[in-house]
Amino acid sequence: MGSPQIAIQSDGVVVKVVTLDVTNDASHTQALELETEGSGNKYRMIFKTENIQKILSGGYEIKVSSKGIAHFKNTKFPIEYYITTEVGSTFEASK
């Protein structure tokens, strides 16, 4: 992952993980659509790649909060992480 940031984002229906550089709009990005349903909330939660790389490999259930924090819970082992989002993150609750 050569990009300095990773975002978990949703348009309310589709949820994606996107690599990006928030300081360079012209930088190359990659996106991976997740096999999950959106909650109706629209968000773009940005994380430093270096923080995500510290997470142990495996499957995770991820919950994002409008307060700027994400909870990563391993689906097989009792491992959990709370990671704060970076400046520029947005969250719009569904109506």
N, CA, C and O atoms as a printed pandas DataFrame, in Angstrom:
     atom_number atom_name residue_name chain_id  residue_number  x_coord  y_coord  z_coord
0              1         N          MET        A               1    0.840   -1.174    0.000
1              2        CA          MET        A               1    0.000    0.000    0.000
2              3         C          MET        A               1    0.890    1.245    0.000
3              4         O          MET        A               1    1.401    1.665    1.039
4              5         N          GLY        A               2    1.060    1.816   -1.178
5              6        CA          GLY        A               2    1.929    2.961   -1.316
6              7         C          GLY        A               2    1.261    4.288   -1.012
7              8         O          GLY        A               2    1.945    5.309   -0.949
8              9         N          SER        A               3   -0.036    4.310   -0.822
9             10        CA          SER        A               3   -0.734    5.558   -0.548
10            11         C          SER        A               3   -0.659    5.892    0.937
11            12         O          SER        A               3   -0.670    4.990    1.775
12            13         N          PRO        A               4   -0.582    7.193    1.275
13            14        CA          PRO        A               4   -0.462    7.566    2.684
14            15         C          PRO        A               4   -1.746    7.411    3.501
15            16         O          PRO        A               4   -1.699    7.344    4.730
16            17         N          GLN        A               5   -2.904    7.352    2.809
17            18        CA          GLN        A               5   -4.162    7.191    3.528
18            19         C          GLN        A               5   -5.028    6.093    2.904
19            20         O          GLN        A               5   -4.902    5.738    1.732
20            21         N          ILE        A               6   -5.904    5.583    3.752
21            22        CA          ILE        A               6   -6.921    4.613    3.343
22            23         C          ILE        A               6   -8.252    5.163    3.854
23            24         O          ILE        A               6   -8.330    5.673    4.971
24            25         N          ALA        A               7   -9.286    5.060    3.042
25            26        CA          ALA        A               7  -10.607    5.521    3.479
26            27         C          ALA        A               7  -11.603    4.376    3.398
27            28         O          ALA        A               7  -11.557    3.563    2.474
28            29         N          ILE        A               8  -12.487    4.321    4.354
29            30        CA          ILE        A               8  -13.668    3.471    4.276
30            31         C          ILE        A               8  -14.787    4.441    3.967
31            32         O          ILE        A               8  -15.044    5.366    4.738
32            33         N          GLN        A               9  -15.457    4.234    2.840
33            34        CA          GLN        A               9  -16.474    5.199    2.445
34            35         C          GLN        A               9  -17.726    4.531    1.927
35            36         O          GLN        A               9  -17.693    3.409    1.422
36            37         N          SER        A              10  -18.831    5.240    2.062
37            38        CA          SER        A              10  -20.113    4.726    1.614
38            39         C          SER        A              10  -20.965    5.870    1.097
39            40         O          SER        A              10  -20.949    6.976    1.637
40            41         N          ASP        A              11  -21.712    5.578    0.036
41            42        CA          ASP        A              11  -22.691    6.531   -0.489
42            43         C          ASP        A              11  -24.065    6.259    0.121
43            44         O          ASP        A              11  -25.071    6.817   -0.317
44            45         N          GLY        A              12  -24.094    5.403    1.126
45            46        CA          GLY        A              12  -25.334    5.010    1.786
46            47         C          GLY        A              12  -25.777    3.617    1.384
47            48         O          GLY        A              12  -26.541    2.967    2.098
48            49         N          VAL        A              13  -25.288    3.156    0.222
49            50        CA          VAL        A              13  -25.658    1.837   -0.293
50            51         C          VAL        A              13  -24.423    0.947   -0.442
51            52         O          VAL        A              13  -24.380   -0.161    0.093
52            53         N          VAL        A              14  -23.427    1.435   -1.166
53            54        CA          VAL        A              14  -22.201    0.683   -1.447
54            55         C          VAL        A              14  -21.106    1.134   -0.480
55            56         O          VAL        A              14  -20.941    2.328   -0.232
56            57         N          VAL        A              15  -20.362    0.170    0.064
57            58        CA          VAL        A              15  -19.252    0.459    0.961
58            59         C          VAL        A              15  -17.963    0.044    0.256
59            60         O          VAL        A              15  -17.879   -1.047   -0.308
60            61         N          LYS        A              16  -16.955    0.929    0.291
61            62        CA          LYS        A              16  -15.674    0.673   -0.368
62            63         C          LYS        A              16  -14.516    1.003    0.560
63            64         O          LYS        A              16  -14.639    1.811    1.480
64            65         N          VAL        A              17  -13.380    0.352    0.289
65            66        CA          VAL        A              17  -12.104    0.727    0.875
66            67         C          VAL        A              17  -11.314    1.346   -0.266
67            68         O          VAL        A              17  -11.198    0.758   -1.341
68            69         N          VAL        A              18  -10.772    2.536   -0.030
69            70        CA          VAL        A              18  -10.096    3.289   -1.082
70            71         C          VAL        A              18   -8.721    3.729   -0.594
71            72         O          VAL        A              18   -8.582    4.205    0.533
72            73         N          THR        A              19   -7.699    3.570   -1.444
73            74        CA          THR        A              19   -6.383    4.123   -1.145
74            75         C          THR        A              19   -6.328    5.519   -1.746
75            76         O          THR        A              19   -6.862    5.744   -2.832
76            77         N          LEU        A              20   -5.691    6.456   -1.058
77            78        CA          LEU        A              20   -5.660    7.823   -1.546
78            79         C          LEU        A              20   -4.545    8.633   -0.910
79            80         O          LEU        A              20   -3.897    8.200    0.042
80            81         N          ASP        A              21   -4.343    9.809   -1.456
81            82        CA          ASP        A              21   -3.437   10.812   -0.895
82            83         C          ASP        A              21   -4.260   12.088   -0.805
83            84         O          ASP        A              21   -4.526   12.724   -1.825
84            85         N          VAL        A              22   -4.662   12.467    0.389
85            86        CA          VAL        A              22   -5.557   13.610    0.545
86            87         C          VAL        A              22   -4.894   14.934    0.184
87            88         O          VAL        A              22   -5.590   15.930   -0.014
88            89         N          THR        A              23   -3.568   14.970    0.094
89            90        CA          THR        A              23   -2.873   16.208   -0.265
90            91         C          THR        A              23   -2.676   16.347   -1.764
91            92         O          THR        A              23   -2.198   17.381   -2.231
92            93         N          ASN        A              24   -3.042   15.309   -2.536
93            94        CA          ASN        A              24   -2.830   15.337   -3.986
94            95         C          ASN        A              24   -4.032   14.723   -4.692
95            96         O          ASN        A              24   -4.128   13.502   -4.813
96            97         N          ASP        A              25   -4.942   15.561   -5.155
97            98        CA          ASP        A              25   -6.146   15.089   -5.840
98            99         C          ASP        A              25   -5.831   14.330   -7.125
99           100         O          ASP        A              25   -6.644   13.524   -7.577
100          101         N          ALA        A              26   -4.660   14.576   -7.723
101          102        CA          ALA        A              26   -4.294   13.924   -8.982
102          103         C          ALA        A              26   -3.626   12.565   -8.766
103          104         O          ALA        A              26   -3.307   11.875   -9.734
104          105         N          SER        A              27   -3.413   12.177   -7.518
105          106        CA          SER        A              27   -2.742   10.904   -7.248
106          107         C          SER        A              27   -3.631    9.722   -7.621
107          108         O          SER        A              27   -4.858    9.821   -7.634
108          109         N          HIS        A              28   -2.982    8.611   -7.920
109          110        CA          HIS        A              28   -3.697    7.387   -8.301
110          111         C          HIS        A              28   -4.391    6.813   -7.076
111          112         O          HIS        A              28   -3.813    6.767   -5.991
112          113         N          THR        A              29   -5.627    6.378   -7.253
113          114        CA          THR        A              29   -6.361    5.724   -6.171
114          115         C          THR        A              29   -6.839    4.357   -6.638
115          116         O          THR        A              29   -7.002    4.117   -7.835
116          117         N          GLN        A              30   -7.057    3.480   -5.695
117          118        CA          GLN        A              30   -7.629    2.169   -5.969
118          119         C          GLN        A              30   -8.796    1.978   -5.013
119          120         O          GLN        A              30   -8.773    2.460   -3.880
120          121         N          ALA        A              31   -9.822    1.263   -5.485
121          122        CA          ALA        A              31  -10.997    1.031   -4.642
122          123         C          ALA        A              31  -11.387   -0.438   -4.690
123          124         O          ALA        A              31  -11.277   -1.092   -5.726
124          125         N          LEU        A              32  -11.839   -0.937   -3.566
125          126        CA          LEU        A              32  -12.325   -2.301   -3.444
126          127         C          LEU        A              32  -13.707   -2.240   -2.813
127          128         O          LEU        A              32  -13.862   -1.781   -1.682
128          129         N          GLU        A              33  -14.708   -2.704   -3.549
129          130        CA          GLU        A              33  -16.075   -2.721   -3.017
130          131         C          GLU        A              33  -16.208   -3.893   -2.060
131          132         O          GLU        A              33  -15.819   -5.016   -2.381
132          133         N          LEU        A              34  -16.758   -3.625   -0.880
133          134        CA          LEU        A              34  -16.919   -4.661    0.137
134          135         C          LEU        A              34  -18.253   -5.373   -0.046
135          136         O          LEU        A              34  -19.224   -4.789   -0.526
136          137         N          GLU        A              35  -18.282   -6.622    0.339
137          138        CA          GLU        A              35  -19.501   -7.423    0.237
138          139         C          GLU        A              35  -20.354   -7.207    1.476
139          140         O          GLU        A              35  -20.504   -8.100    2.309
140          141         N          THR        A              36  -20.901   -6.022    1.583
141          142        CA          THR        A              36  -21.760   -5.669    2.705
142          143         C          THR        A              36  -22.749   -4.614    2.233
143          144         O          THR        A              36  -22.509   -3.926    1.240
144          145         N          GLU        A              37  -23.835   -4.493    2.930
145          146        CA          GLU        A              37  -24.838   -3.483    2.594
146          147         C          GLU        A              37  -24.552   -2.207    3.372
147          148         O          GLU        A              37  -24.161   -2.255    4.538
148          149         N          GLY        A              38  -24.745   -1.080    2.728
149          150        CA          GLY        A              38  -24.620    0.192    3.417
150          151         C          GLY        A              38  -25.755    0.369    4.410
151          152         O          GLY        A              38  -26.810   -0.252    4.285
152          153         N          SER        A              39  -25.525    1.220    5.394
153          154        CA          SER        A              39  -26.513    1.457    6.453
154          155         C          SER        A              39  -27.432    2.631    6.134
155          156         O          SER        A              39  -28.325    2.960    6.915
156          157         N          GLY        A              40  -27.208    3.257    4.986
157          158        CA          GLY        A              40  -27.942    4.468    4.654
158          159         C          GLY        A              40  -27.137    5.711    4.991
159          160         O          GLY        A              40  -27.403    6.790    4.462
160          161         N          ASN        A              41  -26.145    5.560    5.878
161          162        CA          ASN        A              41  -25.275    6.676    6.234
162          163         C          ASN        A              41  -24.262    6.906    5.115
163          164         O          ASN        A              41  -23.791    5.960    4.483
164          165         N          LYS        A              42  -23.938    8.169    4.883
165          166        CA          LYS        A              42  -22.920    8.522    3.896
166          167         C          LYS        A              42  -21.695    8.988    4.663
167          168         O          LYS        A              42  -21.789    9.864    5.522
168          169         N          TYR        A              43  -20.540    8.399    4.351
169          170        CA          TYR        A              43  -19.340    8.759    5.087
170          171         C          TYR        A              43  -18.083    8.519    4.266
171          172         O          TYR        A              43  -18.076    7.785    3.278
172          173         N          ARG        A              44  -17.040    9.160    4.712
173          174        CA          ARG        A              44  -15.687    8.930    4.192
174          175         C          ARG        A              44  -14.779    9.055    5.398
175          176         O          ARG        A              44  -14.436   10.161    5.817
176          177         N          MET        A              45  -14.394    7.926    5.952
177          178        CA          MET        A              45  -13.550    7.887    7.132
178          179         C          MET        A              45  -12.121    7.618    6.672
179          180         O          MET        A              45  -11.830    6.566    6.104
180          181         N          ILE        A              46  -11.247    8.565    6.919
181          182        CA          ILE        A              46   -9.872    8.499    6.432
182          183         C          ILE        A              46   -8.948    8.075    7.567
183          184         O          ILE        A              46   -9.044    8.575    8.688
184          185         N          PHE        A              47   -8.045    7.136    7.252
185          186        CA          PHE        A              47   -7.076    6.623    8.218
186          187         C          PHE        A              47   -5.669    6.696    7.618
187          188         O          PHE        A              47   -5.499    6.586    6.404
188          189         N          LYS        A              48   -4.674    6.880    8.472
189          190        CA          LYS        A              48   -3.295    6.788    8.006
190          191         C          LYS        A              48   -3.019    5.328    7.676
191          192         O          LYS        A              48   -3.363    4.432    8.448
192          193         N          THR        A              49   -2.399    5.095    6.532
193          194        CA          THR        A              49   -2.059    3.732    6.118
194          195         C          THR        A              49   -1.176    3.063    7.170
195          196         O          THR        A              49   -1.337    1.875    7.448
196          197         N          GLU        A              50   -0.259    3.806    7.748
197          198        CA          GLU        A              50    0.656    3.230    8.738
198          199         C          GLU        A              50   -0.101    2.677    9.948
199          200         O          GLU        A              50    0.350    1.705   10.553
200          201         N          ASN        A              51   -1.232    3.270   10.312
201          202        CA          ASN        A              51   -2.028    2.751   11.432
202          203         C          ASN        A              51   -2.763    1.471   11.053
203          204         O          ASN        A              51   -2.871    0.555   11.868
204          205         N          ILE        A              52   -3.264    1.400    9.836
205          206        CA          ILE        A              52   -3.977    0.205    9.375
206          207         C          ILE        A              52   -3.009   -0.964    9.212
207          208         O          ILE        A              52   -3.375   -2.111    9.472
208          209         N          GLN        A              53   -1.791   -0.685    8.790
209          210        CA          GLN        A              53   -0.810   -1.745    8.587
210          211         C          GLN        A              53   -0.397   -2.425    9.895
211          212         O          GLN        A              53    0.162   -3.521    9.863
212          213         N          LYS        A              54   -0.660   -1.804   11.027
213          214        CA          LYS        A              54   -0.309   -2.384   12.329
214          215         C          LYS        A              54   -1.316   -3.441   12.787
215          216         O          LYS        A              54   -1.052   -4.182   13.734
216          217         N          ILE        A              55   -2.461   -3.510   12.119
217          218        CA          ILE        A              55   -3.490   -4.486   12.481
218          219         C          ILE        A              55   -3.046   -5.878   12.044
219          220         O          ILE        A              55   -2.548   -6.053   10.932
220          221         N          LEU        A              56   -3.223   -6.856   12.910
221          222        CA          LEU        A              56   -2.891   -8.230   12.563
222          223         C          LEU        A              56   -3.777   -8.713   11.423
223          224         O          LEU        A              56   -4.947   -8.338   11.338
224          225         N          SER        A              57   -3.226   -9.538   10.558
225          226        CA          SER        A              57   -3.981  -10.074    9.416
226          227         C          SER        A              57   -5.182  -10.873    9.891
227          228         O          SER        A              57   -5.164  -11.468   10.969
228          229         N          GLY        A              58   -6.228  -10.878    9.068
229          230        CA          GLY        A              58   -7.423  -11.649    9.382
230          231         C          GLY        A              58   -8.670  -10.921    8.945
231          232         O          GLY        A              58   -8.606   -9.826    8.385
232          233         N          GLY        A              59   -9.810  -11.542    9.207
233          234        CA          GLY        A              59  -11.095  -10.938    8.890
234          235         C          GLY        A              59  -11.553  -10.066   10.044
235          236         O          GLY        A              59  -11.376  -10.420   11.209
236          237         N          TYR        A              60  -12.142   -8.924    9.714
237          238        CA          TYR        A              60  -12.586   -7.987   10.740
238          239         C          TYR        A              60  -13.993   -7.489   10.464
239          240         O          TYR        A              60  -14.382   -7.274    9.316
240          241         N          GLU        A              61  -14.743   -7.312   11.530
241          242        CA          GLU        A              61  -16.014   -6.593   11.485
242          243         C          GLU        A              61  -15.648   -5.162   11.853
243          244         O          GLU        A              61  -15.015   -4.926   12.882
244          245         N          ILE        A              62  -16.044   -4.202   11.013
245          246        CA          ILE        A              62  -15.656   -2.810   11.235
246          247         C          ILE        A              62  -16.905   -1.962   11.421
247          248         O          ILE        A              62  -17.839   -2.019   10.620
248          249         N          LYS        A              63  -16.904   -1.181   12.484
249          250        CA          LYS        A              63  -17.989   -0.232   12.729
250          251         C          LYS        A              63  -17.374    1.156   12.787
251          252         O          LYS        A              63  -16.401    1.387   13.505
252          253         N          VAL        A              64  -17.954    2.085   12.019
253          254        CA          VAL        A              64  -17.471    3.462   12.027
254          255         C          VAL        A              64  -18.457    4.338   12.776
255          256         O          VAL        A              64  -19.668    4.135   12.698
256          257         N          SER        A              65  -17.935    5.302   13.494
257          258        CA          SER        A              65  -18.758    6.183   14.303
258          259         C          SER        A              65  -18.724    7.599   13.737
259          260         O          SER        A              65  -17.716    8.031   13.176
260          261         N          SER        A              66  -19.808    8.296   13.886
261          262        CA          SER        A              66  -19.859    9.693   13.476
262          263         C          SER        A              66  -18.915   10.549   14.318
263          264         O          SER        A              66  -18.630   11.692   13.960
264          265         N          LYS        A              67  -18.436   10.011   15.417
265          266        CA          LYS        A              67  -17.531   10.729   16.324
266          267         C          LYS        A              67  -16.074   10.663   15.877
267          268         O          LYS        A              67  -15.201   11.223   16.540
268          269         N          GLY        A              68  -15.796    9.980   14.753
269          270        CA          GLY        A              68  -14.434    9.946   14.223
270          271         C          GLY        A              68  -13.573    8.822   14.754
271          272         O          GLY        A              68  -12.358    8.972   14.890
272          273         N          ILE        A              69  -14.192    7.705   15.051
273          274        CA          ILE        A              69  -13.435    6.542   15.512
274          275         C          ILE        A              69  -14.024    5.299   14.861
275          276         O          ILE        A              69  -15.222    5.230   14.587
276          277         N          ALA        A              70  -13.166    4.324   14.620
277          278        CA          ALA        A              70  -13.611    3.059   14.040
278          279         C          ALA        A              70  -13.210    1.918   14.963
279          280         O          ALA        A              70  -12.146    1.941   15.583
280          281         N          HIS        A              71  -14.079    0.927   15.042
281          282        CA          HIS        A              71  -13.845   -0.255   15.867
282          283         C          HIS        A              71  -13.624   -1.436   14.929
283          284         O          HIS        A              71  -14.511   -1.795   14.154
284          285         N          PHE        A              72  -12.449   -2.033   15.001
285          286        CA          PHE        A              72  -12.089   -3.202   14.202
286          287         C          PHE        A              72  -12.085   -4.403   15.142
287          288         O          PHE        A              72  -11.303   -4.440   16.092
288          289         N          LYS        A              73  -12.949   -5.385   14.888
289          290        CA          LYS        A              73  -13.043   -6.571   15.740
290          291         C          LYS        A              73  -12.767   -7.805   14.892
291          292         O          LYS        A              73  -13.467   -8.064   13.913
292          293         N          ASN        A              74  -11.745   -8.564   15.271
293          294        CA          ASN        A              74  -11.379   -9.771   14.542
294          295         C          ASN        A              74  -12.518  -10.779   14.627
295          296         O          ASN        A              74  -13.128  -10.946   15.683
296          297         N          THR        A              75  -12.805  -11.451   13.515
297          298        CA          THR        A              75  -13.932  -12.386   13.473
298          299         C          THR        A              75  -13.588  -13.771   14.008
299          300         O          THR        A              75  -14.489  -14.583   14.217
300          301         N          LYS        A              76  -12.298  -14.066   14.238
301          302        CA          LYS        A              76  -11.918  -15.386   14.750
302          303         C          LYS        A              76  -11.251  -15.354   16.114
303          304         O          LYS        A              76  -11.355  -16.314   16.877
304          305         N          PHE        A              77  -10.575  -14.271   16.424
305          306        CA          PHE        A              77   -9.794  -14.198   17.657
306          307         C          PHE        A              77  -10.239  -12.997   18.489
307          308         O          PHE        A              77  -10.803  -12.048   17.943
308          309         N          PRO        A              78   -9.997  -13.024   19.793
309          310        CA          PRO        A              78  -10.408  -11.906   20.648
310          311         C          PRO        A              78   -9.453  -10.714   20.526
311          312         O          PRO        A              78   -8.777  -10.337   21.483
312          313         N          ILE        A              79   -9.418  -10.135   19.330
313          314        CA          ILE        A              79   -8.549   -8.990   19.056
314          315         C          ILE        A              79   -9.433   -7.839   18.589
315          316         O          ILE        A              79  -10.271   -8.003   17.702
316          317         N          GLU        A              80   -9.235   -6.672   19.199
317          318        CA          GLU        A              80  -10.010   -5.492   18.830
318          319         C          GLU        A              80   -9.091   -4.278   18.773
319          320         O          GLU        A              80   -8.127   -4.174   19.531
320          321         N          TYR        A              81   -9.404   -3.369   17.866
321          322        CA          TYR        A              81   -8.661   -2.120   17.733
322          323         C          TYR        A              81   -9.653   -0.968   17.625
323          324         O          TYR        A              81  -10.720   -1.103   17.025
324          325         N          TYR        A              82   -9.288    0.151   18.208
325          326        CA          TYR        A              82  -10.025    1.396   18.023
326          327         C          TYR        A              82   -9.051    2.360   17.359
327          328         O          TYR        A              82   -7.979    2.636   17.899
328          329         N          ILE        A              83   -9.420    2.869   16.196
329          330        CA          ILE        A              83   -8.525    3.743   15.443
330          331         C          ILE        A              83   -9.269    5.034   15.121
331          332         O          ILE        A              83  -10.390    5.007   14.613
332          333         N          THR        A              84   -8.637    6.161   15.421
333          334        CA          THR        A              84   -9.260    7.448   15.131
334          335         C          THR        A              84   -9.058    7.808   13.664
335          336         O          THR        A              84   -8.100    7.375   13.024
336          337         N          THR        A              85   -9.971    8.599   13.156
337          338        CA          THR        A              85   -9.912    9.034   11.766
338          339         C          THR        A              85   -9.064   10.299   11.654
339          340         O          THR        A              85   -8.742   10.948   12.649
340          341         N          GLU        A              86   -8.722   10.622   10.434
341          342        CA          GLU        A              86   -7.899   11.790   10.153
342          343         C          GLU        A              86   -8.756   12.989    9.760
343          344         O          GLU        A              86   -9.943   12.851    9.464
344          345         N          VAL        A              87   -8.147   14.142    9.761
345          346        CA          VAL        A              87   -8.799   15.380    9.337
346          347         C          VAL        A              87   -9.311   15.200    7.906
347          348         O          VAL        A              87   -8.610   14.641    7.062
348          349         N          GLY        A              88  -10.499   15.659    7.641
349          350        CA          GLY        A              88  -11.105   15.528    6.325
350          351         C          GLY        A              88  -12.143   14.424    6.264
351          352         O          GLY        A              88  -12.862   14.302    5.273
352          353         N          SER        A              89  -12.229   13.616    7.314
353          354        CA          SER        A              89  -13.242   12.579    7.373
354          355         C          SER        A              89  -14.618   13.222    7.496
355          356         O          SER        A              89  -14.770   14.276    8.113
356          357         N          THR        A              90  -15.620   12.571    6.898
357          358        CA          THR        A              90  -16.977   13.115    6.949
358          359         C          THR        A              90  -17.963   12.008    7.303
359          360         O          THR        A              90  -17.708   10.832    7.047
360          361         N          PHE        A              91  -19.088   12.394    7.894
361          362        CA          PHE        A              91  -20.142   11.455    8.241
362          363         C          PHE        A              91  -21.482   12.174    8.170
363          364         O          PHE        A              91  -21.680   13.186    8.843
364          365         N          GLU        A              92  -22.395   11.663    7.367
365          366        CA          GLU        A              92  -23.737   12.213    7.249
366          367         C          GLU        A              92  -24.737   11.096    7.530
367          368         O          GLU        A              92  -24.879   10.154    6.749
368          369         N          ALA        A              93  -25.423   11.224    8.663
369          370        CA          ALA        A              93  -26.388   10.191    9.068
370          371         C          ALA        A              93  -27.590   10.196    8.133
371          372         O          ALA        A              93  -28.013   11.242    7.641
372          373         N          SER        A              94  -28.130    9.001    7.899
373          374        CA          SER        A              94  -29.322    8.884    7.061
374          375         C          SER        A              94  -30.504    9.517    7.788
375          376         O          SER        A              94  -30.535    9.588    9.016
376          377         N          LYS        A              95  -31.461    9.970    7.010
377          378        CA          LYS        A              95  -32.609   10.668    7.603
378          379         C          LYS        A              95  -33.776    9.740    7.771
379          380         O          LYS        A              95  -34.830   10.155    8.255
